[in-house]
Amino acid sequence: MRIFVTGASGWIGSALVPELLDAGHRVVGLARSDASAAALTTAGADVVRGTVDDLDVLAGAAAASDGVVHLAFKHDLAFTGDFQGAAEADRRAVDTLGEALAGTGRPFVLASGLVGLKPGRLSSERDMPAVDGSPVSIRSATATALLALASRGVRSSAVRLSPTCHGEGDKGFMATLVAIARDKGVSGYIGDGANRWPAVHRLDAARLFRLAVEKAPAGTALHGVAEEGVPIRDIAEVIGRHLDVPVVSVAPEAAVEHFAWLGRFLALDSPASSTLTRELLDWQPTGPGLLDDLDKGHYFRTPATTS
């Protein structure tokens, strides 16, 4: 298949491109910069220049492809305070891609999220997110709209990713926690730190996206989860040990002051199962667990920034 991938040079995309190519697919990647275009060309992919705001480019590339994987999201905008703006741009892109694929029966796979799906209990692929008008729920509503494209002749599926998709080179939540601990001189968690986050290794996530575009049934929610729930305190303890700093509890009311934008998410208890995903697609994660990956040391070699 000729697969159009947005975010193709990003964290998961740069692992998905070789995964798709090795499986015999042709990849067309969206590139917003010369550096991204060069990386995709080197990897063996074709390039379409543009951004997720270039809706005509998205529509044309989708119409010319046998399937779409939409990974791009304005994380830089979201993590600097405008999550709503990032989520609204994502919705416009998804609506455009969906319209281009309507009636074709072709696959359309979306990267979505798991945090806050069913707080405090183990969520499954059958659970649907609440849409309450909050900025985070805007992205959830986009995933729901994507799944509804099944009724319009699109083989749509949403991969709900663990909040930490870890691995060497990660610049996401784990790298941010390390940077905050280095800056503050303590490795913190909120409250008693017993709240849990699911986790998945980047290479396992890439394989899941490839399986989804190949054979996920229309209207399917999938969970990119290798570990159902890793306690945040356990994460803080590994970080504290590697940085040789104290591990401390941060009061909930001080979370945003201490953790900046991450403070809004870090206290959420969001364990999740991937049993149905594994059974449906024969997906078996093989990468290291989050704590083992942290213990490899690569998160601590180069100081990260919190901005």
N, C-alpha and C positions, 0 to 999 in steps of 0.2 A: 504493500500500500504506500501511497504518497501521503505522508503525514505532515500537516502544518502544525508547528509548535511555537507558541508564544512563550517568552521567557526561556528560550532555548539555550541561552548562554549563562543562565542563572544557576543558582545552587543545585536545584534538582534537574533543571533542564540540561546542564552540562554532563550529567550522568545519564539522563534519558536518551540523549542523542546517540551515543555509542550503543546503548542498549537496543534501540530501534534498528540502527544500522546493522548490528551484529545478527539481528533476527531477520534480515533481508528486506527491511523497509527502506524507502527513500524518505529523507527528512528535508523539509523546508522550514528554516528557522527565521523568526522575526528578529531583526537586529536594529537597535536604535542608535548605535554608535559604530565607528570604524573598528574599534577594538572588538566589539561583539561580532561584527561581520567577519573579521579575520579569524576569530576563534572558531566560529562555525564552519568556515571554509576549511580550516586546518583539520577539523574533526571529520570532514567528509560530507557536510550538509550543504544544501543550496540555501541561498539567502534572499529574504525579502526585507528591504529597508523600510522602517517605520516604527511607530510606537502604538501602544494600546489606545491612544487618542485618535489615531488615523483610521477612522471607521471604514472608509472606502477601501483602504489597503487590506484591512482584516477581512472584509466581505469578499474581495477578489481572491485573496489567497485561500480562504476557506472553500469557495466555490470551485477552485481549481484542484482541490485535494480530495483524497479518499477518506480523510478523517482529520480531526483537530484535537490537539491537547492544549488546553489553555492554562499555562502556569504563571503567566505574568501578573504581577500585582504591584501597585505603587507602594512598596514597603517603606521607601524613603519618606514619602508623604505621610503614611500611616504612623510611623514611629516618631515623627516630629510634631504630632498633635492633630493632624487632619485625617483621622481614620475615616470619617464620613466621606470626605472628598475622594479618598482612594477607593472606598467601597462603591461610590456612585460611578466612578470611572470604570470600575470593573463590571458593573451591571450593564453599562452602555456597550462595552465590548462583548459581553456574553449575549446580549440581545441581538447584536449585529451578526455575530458568528452563527447563532441559532437560526436566524432568518435565512442566512445563506445556505444552511444545510437542510432546511425544512423540506420534507417530502422525499429526501434522498435515501433514507435508511442508513446513512453513514454515521460512524461513531463520533461523538463529541464528549471529551473527557475534561472535567474541570477540577482544578485543585481548590479544595475548600478546607475548613478547619473544624477542630473538635472541641476546643476550649469552651466550656460553658454549655455544652450540649444538654447534659442532664446533671447539673451540679450535685455532688454528694453521693451519686450512685453510678454503678457500672452501666454505661450506655452501650447500645448495640446499633447495628446498621438499620434496624427497624424504627429507631427513634427519630423523630423529626424536630428540628430546632424551633424554639419559640421566636416569633417575629413580633417584637414589642416596640419598634420604632427607634431603638437605640442604634448607635453607629455600628456596633458589632453585628446586630441582627440584620442590618442591611445586607451584609455579606451572606448571612444565612438565607435571606430571602432570595438572593441571586442563585444559590445552590438549589433551592426549592423550585425556582423558575426553570433552571436548567433541566432538572429531572422531569418536569412537566412537558418538556419538548418531545418526550416519548410519544405523546398523543398527536404530535405533528410530523411524525415520520422521521425522527432523529434517534439514533441509538445512543442516548445520553446516559452518562454516569458521572457521579461526583465522588472523588476520592477525598474523604475527610482526613486530613493529615494530623498526626500528633503535633502538639505545639513545639516539641523539639525533634526536628529531623536532623540528627547529629552526624558528625563525621569530620575528618580532617579538612580544614578550610572553612568550617562553619563560622558565619558571622551573625548568627541569630541569637536566640534567647540565651543559650549556654555561654556563648562568647561574651554577651552583655553582662551576665551574672559574674563571670570571671573578672571583667573590667571593673565592675562596681566594687567587687571585693578588693581588688588591687588598689583602687582609688580610696576606698573608705578605711582600709586596714583591718576590716573584719569581713567574714563571710556570713551573710545573713539569710534568714528565712523568716516568714511571717507567722506570728503566733507560736503554736507548738510545732509547726512544720510538718504535720502529719498529712496534709493535703497532697494529693497525688496527680502527677501528670503522666499521660501515656508517652511513649517514645518509639522512634523507629530510625534505623540507620538510613542514610541517604541512598545507598545503593539498593537497599530493599525497597525503598519508596519508588525509585526509578523503575524497578522491575514490575512493581504493581501497576504503574501507569501504562507500561507496555502491555501487560496482560489485559488491562481494562480496554485499551483501544482495540485490541485484537478480538476479545470475546465477551466483554461484559454485556449482559442483556440491557435493553432499553429501560430507562427509569430506575437504575440501580444506584443505591448509596453504598459506598465501600469505605472500609476503615483502614487507613495506613497506620497500623498499630502492631508493633512487635512485642512491646511490654505494656501490659494493661495499666499500670500505675506505679510510678517511681516517686516515693516520698520526697518532697522538696528539701526536707532536713537532711536526708541522705546525700542529696546533691551538694548542699552547702558544706557538709562535712568533708567530702572529697575535695572540693575547691579549697577549703580552709587548710587541709593537709598539704596540698600541693603548693599553696602560696605561703604556708607557714604563718597563717593569721588566725586569730580566735574565731570560733563559730558562735554566732549570737542570734538570739531571737529579736525581731523587730516588731514593735507594737503595731497592730493593724492601722491605727490612726496616723502612724508615722511612715507607712509603707511608701506613699508617693514621694515623700521628701527623701527617703533613703534610696529607693529603687527607680526614681523618676517614672517614666511612662510604663515601665515594667511592673510597677507596684499595683497597677490596676488589674493585672492578670495573675500575679504570682501566688496569691492566696486562694485561687480557685481550685476546687477539688473536682477533677474531671477524668476519672478512670474510664477506660473504654475497652470494649472487646472487639476482636477482629475475627471471631470464629466463623461467621457467615461468609466473610470475604475469603478466608482461607479455603473453605469448602467449595465455594462457587468457582473460584479461579485457580485452585490448586497453588495458591501463593504460600510459600514457606520462607519466612525471614531467616537469613543465615548470618547477618552481620552481628558485631558485638553489641552487647547491651549498653545502655547509656553510662552507667557507672564504670563499666570496664573501659569504655571509650574515653571517658574523662581520665581514667587512670593511665592511659597510654601516654599522656603528657602533652599532646599537640595543642590542646587549648591554652597551654601556659607558656608556650615558647616565645610568642610575640605579643607584647601588650596590645590589647584591643582598646577601642574607644567606646564610650557610652553614647556618643552622638549619632 
